[in-house]
């Protein structure tokens, strides 16, 4: 059986911060360009 290494809290926290940075730098401008402010508001509600 394969042994799975669990992520530490610090690694999980860093991964979440990286995802937030990705959203802010790439996804939000893309959504705003194609869907406008309404798309940003809907994304923030999710």
C-alpha positions, 0 to 999 in steps of 0.5 A: 500500500502506498504511504501518503504524506499529509500536508502540514498546516503551513503548507496548506496555508501557503497553498491557499494564499497562492490560490488567492494571489492567482485569483486576484492577478489572473481570474478577476481581470479575465472575468471583468473583461468578459462579464463586467462588474456583475461577473465580479460581484457574482464571483465574490458571492460564491 
